[in-house]
């Protein structure tokens, strides 16, 4: 409701709330015993209506509900001269109507109905604060006053519903625009990137037929290039399908491949076959499926991103040590360390993409930590993950 406003805007709302509430208390100075309940109630209602969100931990629904309940309690327990109530009646009525409109418009569905009902009831029964205690009024006057108060309450609720509908339409239009952008990205991926990768795969396949039968190393290299291209095309197809299917139910989308610790040896073998570095992998003794799927998949992605960065930023690394181990917690640690080769020339590490930043957000969401930085002459990526994911 009030997300994203700056501290300055919040202070400004507080200032206006205080400026609106303070005048309500001034007339009560003349008769503090009789006017205090009405003045304080009107001041609270106006402050809540102007401030929109009294505190970060107090939602508009809680603020409106609390004001409405206090107003109903004041109706029943009011003491003093009933005539004094008429001085603050218009201000409290307007405040309750504003709160009702805001609740109907902004509060999520499950909570909107009870909060709106209490707030609307408080606005409808507010005239009874006078009619039930005045000596010259009777039950019929209370019924008429409540019936008249029902009209502005209905108007406020109707305005809130209308604006809520407009908000939903606006959100739907934004989602449609975003979907169109995703479709455009999917078309670009399919038309350009996937096309070029397909060309690479076809070239690798053709080269295998033209290579001599004795050149086994050449055949193996081309086969690895072909396999890497096919995997890239599979990943591209899943990405394009997900982009095109955004907005569908998860059951309608193709399943996303979930990797785990059992896939790490294959990943490391493929990397080692195309790298001059000495790559070692240490895995825990327990079965790979003993971990939560989210943990195993994230550990795989950490190793994949680390090896990709080694290939991009440290192609001359002489040794790469990958270790996955269980620790107390229970938790899992993933460590990828590349040790620079003494014969490799020193190269400056240049900025890349957002792979590590995305991994850090993923690891943090699972309750783990991810660090990456210089480690001796090389670089280390270290990750700590919970072995089991709650929920």
N, C-alpha and C positions, 0 to 999 in steps of 0.2 A: 504494500500500500504506500509506504513512505520510503521505499528502498532507494538508495542512490542520492539522497539529498545531502548537501554539504553541511558541515557544522555551522557555518554562517547562516544558512537557510533555516536550520533547526533553531538556532538562537533567535532568529527573527520571528519565527512562529511562536516561540515562547514569549517574546516581548509583546506581540499582538494579543496573545492569550491573556497575559497579565493585564494589558491595557483594557481588554474587554471585561475582565472579571472584576477589576478594582472598583469601577463605578457602582457595581451592584451592591457593594458592601457599605458604601457611604451613607445611603439613607437609613441604614439600620442603626447608625450611631444615635439617632434621636430616640429610638425605642429598642434598645438591644435585646430586652427580654422577649418582646413579642415578635420582632421582625427577623431575628437571627436565623431561624430555620429557613425562611423563604429566601433571604439574601444569600446565605451560604449555598443553598441548592441552585439558585440561578447563576451564581458565580462559577460553581463547578461545571454546570452544564455548558455555559458559554465558553469556559476555558477548554473543555474537551472538544467542543465543536470547532473552535478556532485553531487549536494546536494540531488537530487531525491525528497525531500520534503522541500522546503525552510523554511516553518514554520508550526507549528502544525495545524493552522487554514487555511493554504493554501494547498489545495490538489494538487497532481501532475497534474490533469486535468486543474485546474486554472492556475498553473504555466506555463504549456505548452501553454495554450491558450493565456495568457498575453504576453509571449515571442513572439509567432507567430504574434499576432496583432501588437506589437511594431516593429517587423521586416518588416511587410508589410507597416507600416507607414513610416519607414525609407526608404524603396524602393521608395516611392512616394515623400517624402519630403527631400531626401538627398541633401546636398549641399557640396561644396568643390570639391577637385580633384577626379574624378572617379577612377583614377589609384590607389589611396591609398586603395580603397575598396578591391583590389585583395590581399592585405596583410592579411586581416582578413577573407576573404571569406572562405577558407578551414575550419577554426575553427568554424565559425558560422554554416556552412553547416553540419559539423559533429554533432554539438550540436543539431540542429533541427532534424536531423535523429535519434539521440538517444531519443529525446523527443517524436518523432513520434512512434518509436518502443515501448516505455514505455506506451504511451497512448493506442495504439492498444492492448497491452498485458494486461494492468492492469485496465483501466478505465471501469466501468460498461457499459453495452450495450447502454442504452438510451443516455448517454453523450459521449460515445466513438466516434460515427460517426461525430458529428459536430466539436469536438475538433481535431480529427485526420484530418478532411478535412481542417481546418484552418492551422494546423501545416504543413501538406503536401503541401498546396498551398504556404505557406511562403518559404518552401525549394525549390519548383519548380521555383518560381519567384525571388529568391534571385539573380541570375545572371543579372536580368534586372536592378539592382542597378548600374551596370557598363554599360551595353549595351544601356540603355536609356539616359545616360548622357555623354557617350564618343563621341567625335566629329567624330571619324573614323568608327563608327558602325551604322548600319541601322536596319530597322524593321526585315529583314530576319535574321540578327544575333541574335536578341532577340528571335525569334521563335526557331532557332537551339539551342541556349543556354538553353531555357526552356525545349525543348525536351530531351536534354542530361541530364538535372537535374532530369527529370521524372524517369529515370532508377534507380538511387540509392534510390529515394523516394519509388518506387514500391518494391524494395528489402527490405527496412526497414519495410514497412508495412507488407510484406509477412513474415518476421522473427517474427514480433509481433504477427501475426495471428497464426503462427505455435506454438510459445511458449504459446499463449493463449489456443490453443487446448490441448497442453501437460498439462497445469495447470488444465484444466477441467477434463482431463482423470485422473490425479493424485487425484484430489478432489473426483472424482467418485469412484476411487479405495479405497480411505480412507473411503468413506461412505459405500461401500460394506463391508469393514472389520468391521466397527462399527456395521452394521446391523447384520453381522454374530455373533458378540459378544452379541448383544441384543437377538438374537435367542438362543444363548447358555444360557444366563441368564434365558430366558423364559422357556427353557427346564428344567433347574435346579429347577426353581420355581414350575413348573408343576409336575416334577417327585419326588421331595423330600418334599418341604414345603406343597404344596397342598395335597400330599398324607398323610402326618402326620396330617394335620388339618381334613381331611376326616375321619381318624381313630378316632380322638377325638370326632367328631360329632357322629359317629356310636356307640362309647362307651357310650356317653351320652344318645343316643336313647335307647340302650339296657338296660342301668341302669334304665331308667324310667319304663320299663316293669317288671323288677325284683323287684323294690321297692314295699313295701307294700302300699296298697291303703290308709291307714290312715296317711302315712307320707307325708303330703301336702308340708311341708317346703322342704323336700328332693326333691319332684317332681318339685317344683318351681325352686330350684337351678339347677337341671339338665336341665330343660327347658331353663333357661337363658344361661347355657353353650352351649346347642345345638344352640340356636339363635345366640350367639356370633360366634360360629364356622361357621354357614351358612353365616353370614355377612362377615366373614373373607374370606370364599371361593368365595363369589361374588366379593369382592374387588380384590382377587387374580386373578380371571378370567379376570376382566377388565384390570388389570396390564399386565397379560400375553398377552392378545389380543392387547393391545397398543404396547407392545414390539415387537410382531410378525408383527404388521401392520405398524411399523415405516417406513416412506417413502411413504405411501399411502396418498391419498387426505383425508382431514378431513371428508368429506362426506361419505367415505368408512368405517370409523371406528365407532364402537358402541358409542352411546352418553355417556359421562361421567356424573355420578350423581352429581348434584349441590345441596348442602344442603343450608339451610338458618336458620333464627331465629326460624321458626316454628318447626324445627327438634331438637332444643335445649332441650325442656322438655323431649322428649323421651331419648335423650342422658344422661341427668342428672338422669332420673329415672333408667336407666340401671346401671349407675355407683353407685347410692345410694343403689340399691338392693344388690350389691356385696361389699359394703364398710361399715364399722362401723361408718363412719363420718356423721355428721349432715350437709347435703348439701342443700343449699338454692339457688334459682334462681330468679333474678329480671329482667323482660323484659320491654321494653317501651310499652306504651299503644296503639301506632299506629299499624296498620296491618303489619305483617311481610314482606309482599310483597311490602311495600312502599320503601324499600331499593333497591339499585342496586344489581343484582344477584351476582356480584363479591364481593361486600361488605358482603352480607349475608353468602356466602360460606366461605369467609376468617374468618369471626367472628366465625362461627361454628368450623372451623379447629383450631383456637386459643384455644377455650374452650376444644376441643378434645385433643389437645397436652398438655394443662395444666393439665387436669385430668389424662392423661396417665402418666405424670411425677409425679403427686401426688401418683399414684398407685405404681410407680417404686421406688421413692425416699423418699416418706413420707407416708408409709402405715398406720402409727399411728396418722395421723392428726385427730383432734377431730372435727373440723368444717371447712367447705369449703363454701365460699361465692362467688357466680357468679353473676355478674351484667352487664347488657347491657343497655346503656342509650344514648339518643340523646343529643348532645351538639351544641353550636353555630358553624357555619361554612358553611353549616351544616355538622356535623360529627357524628360518632358513637364511643363510648368508650366501650371496653370490658375489664372487670377486673375479674380475678380469684385469690382469696386469700385463702391459706390454713393456718389455725391456728393450731399450734402444740398442741396436747393434753398434759396437765400436767402429765398425767400418762404414756405417751409414752416415752420410753427411747430415749435419744438423739442419732441420727445416723449421720454419716458424709455423706454429699451429694457427691456422686460419679459421674464421668462424664458419660454421656449417648451417644445417637446418635446425629444426626444432625437435629432433628426435629425443634428446636427453630431457628437454623440458617437458615433453609429453609423457615420457616415462616417469619422470619425477611426480607429475600430477597423478598418474595411475598408481604408482607405488604408495603415495601419500593417502590416496583414497582407500587403499587396502589396509592402512595402518602401519606401513613400513617407512623406511628411510632410504634415500639414494644419494650417494656422494660421488663426485668425479673430480679429479684434479691430478696435478703432477705427483709422480711417485718415483723418487730417485731420478735417473735419466729418462724415465718413460712416463707412463700415464696409467692411472688405476680407476676403475669403476667398481664401486662397492655398494651392495644393496643388502638390506635386512628386511625380510618379509615374514609375516606370521605364517606358521605352518597350516593353520586352519582359519578360515574366514567366517566371522560371525554373521548370522542371518542368512 
